[in-house]
């Protein structure tokens, strides 16, 4: 918004000292804004009126960081979510948030007093399946999914329209097993476990969704048959 301000954050650092920074694009100097943020400071943030709006996925909330104050003041914008991981403003300065844990995309009422009840859900997806959002010049809303390897448009009537083909991305393991007489293949990538039914024209379905460290699997990279089960 100011033309030469770039902010970035640490997420899932091995040490519990995730921080938020500003990089001066003219001098290349790095300024520490906040430190010791639990779990993730989130790069999927938005800037408006000299403040950063950023999700805290491990705390179930979106916060506003007032950059005019020293030290920067942190206040709640919306709370009580499962695992929010992205926010964006549209051209009307309306704030939208992706709650990956709940599989919800919501419009946030920035003037409401109750931060636990200031969201209006505009789209629902399977939990642990959505990552980020974007608006085009006409304020059309698009949602990305690592688990489904897809991009979906949320229409004005709140219906969903897939604009890129669903499917696998980064298939990182493969195992074949027979389940109740049905031959199946299983493969995975860091966001999902997929099942391929070899008795049904190789039909692909998603069995487990897990967006990067925020679900039942923590970035799985391999799969194998173990007796009648998978590991």
N, C-alpha and C positions, 0 to 999 in steps of 0.2 A: 504494500500500500504506500509506503514511503519511498519506494523505488530502489533503495540500496541497502535494505535490511534483510538479512538471512538468518534464520533461527534453525537450530538442529538439536537433537536430544539423543541420549543413550537409552537403550532398552535391553533388559535381560543381561546386564553386565554381570560377569562372574562374581564381582564384588558388589556388595549392596550399597553402591554409591553412584547410582545413575544420576546424571546431571543434565541441565538445560543450558545451552550456550547461544551466543550471538556472534556471527562472523561478519566483520566489517569488510565489505567487498572492495573498498578502496584501499584500505591499509593492510588487509589480511590479518588484522588483529582479532583474537578470540577473547570474548568476554564471558565469564561465568555468571549466569543469571540465578540459577538455583542449583543446589547440590543435595545429595542424600535423599533422592526421591525413590520411594519403595517400588521395586519391581520394574517400572517402566515410566519414562518421562514422555514418551510417545512423539513421533515425528509427524503424525497425522493431525496437525493442529492448524488453527486459523488465526489470522491477525486482523484486528479491528480497533481503531481509536486508541492506538498506543497500548494495546493489551493483547495478550495471547490467550486463546481459548483452547484448552488441551485436555484430552481424555486421560484418565488414570485407570487403566483396565483392572489393576489389582485392588483398587479401592472402590470400584463401582460408581465413579462419579466423573463429571467434567468440571474443570476449574477454570477460573479467569485469573490471569497473572497480570497485575497492573504494573507496567514497566515504568510508569512515571514516579512511583514511590520507591524509596530506598530504605531498607531492602524491598524488593518487589512484593506487593501484597497479594496473597492467594485467597480467593473466595470461591465458594461453591456456586456453580451455575445450575447443575441438575445432578441429583443424587439417587441412590437406590437402584442402580442398574446392576446387571450381572457382570458384564465385562465390556465397557465401551472402548472402542479402539480408533475412532475417526470422527472428526467434526468438520463442517464446512458451512460458510455463509453463501446464500444465493444473492442475486442482484438486488433483492428487496431488503437485504441485511437480516434475513431470517436465518437462524442457526439450526442446522440439522445434525443429528448424531447417529452413528452406527453402533448398536449394542450387539456385538458379535455373540456374546454369551446367551442372549435371549433370542437372537435372530430377528431383531427389530430395527427399523429405521424410523426415527421420530423427529418431529418439529418441536423445538424447545421454546416455551414462553419465557422470555428474558425478564419480563416485568412481574411475574408471579412471585409471591412470597414463599410458598411451599415448594421447595426444590425437589421433594420426593414425588410431587404430583403436577409437574409443569411440562409434561411431555405428551404430545399427541402422535400416536403411532400412525405412520402413513404407509408402511409396508412391512410384511412379515415373511421371514425365510426360515429354513431349518436352523435351530440353534447351532452355534459354532461353525457357521458356513460363510459369513460375509466379512469383508475386510475394510473396504474403503468406499468413498462416494465422490461424485463429481457432478457439476452442473455445466451445461453448455450455455451459449449466448442467449438462448430462449428459456433458460431456467429449467430445462428438462433434466430430470434426476436419474443418474446412473449408479449402479452398485456393482462392485467387483467381488468375486468369490474365488478364493484359492481352492477350497474344498471341491467346488464344482467346476473349476477352471472355466469360468464364464463371466460375462458382463450382462447385466439385466437393466432394462429401463423401467422405472416406476411411472406408470401413466397417470394422467390427471384424475382418472376414476379409481386409482389405486390398484389397478390390475398390473401384472408383471409381464414384460415382453423381453424374452431372451434375444439379445442382438449379436451374441457370439456363441458358437457351438459349445455345448457342454461336453466334457470329456476329461481325460487324464492329462496331467502335466507332470513332468519329472517323475516318471514311473521308476521307482528306486528298488524294487524287489518283486519277486514273482514266485508263487507257490501253487501247485495243483493238488486238489483233494476231492474226494467223493463224499457228498453229504446226502444221506437218505437216497442213494441210488442216482444222484445227480452229479455230474462232473462239473467242477467249478475251478476257476482260476482266481487267485487273489493277488492284487498288487497294491502298492501304496506310494505316497509321496508325503512331504511334511505336513500336508493339510488334510489327508483323508486315507481311508482304507476302502478299496474298490473290490467289488465282486463281479466276475464275468461268468454268466451261466452258459456253459458250452452245450447244453441241451435245448437252449432257447435262442438260437441264432446269435450266440455270443452277446446276449443282452448285458449291458453295463449298468450297475447300480452302486450307489454309495452306501457303505455299511456303517462307517464311523467317520465323523467329522471332528477335526481337532485343529483349530487355527493356531499355529505356532505357539506352543507352550500354554495354551488357554483351553485345554480340553483333556479328554482321557488319554491321549497319546502326546508325548513330548518329542516332536520332530522324528518320527520313526524313519529308518533308512533301510531296513532289511526285514524279510519275512521268510519263514520256513515251516514245513510240515513237522508236527511233533505228535506221532501216533494218529489219533483222530482229531487233533486240534492244530491250531496255528500258533507259532510264537514269532 
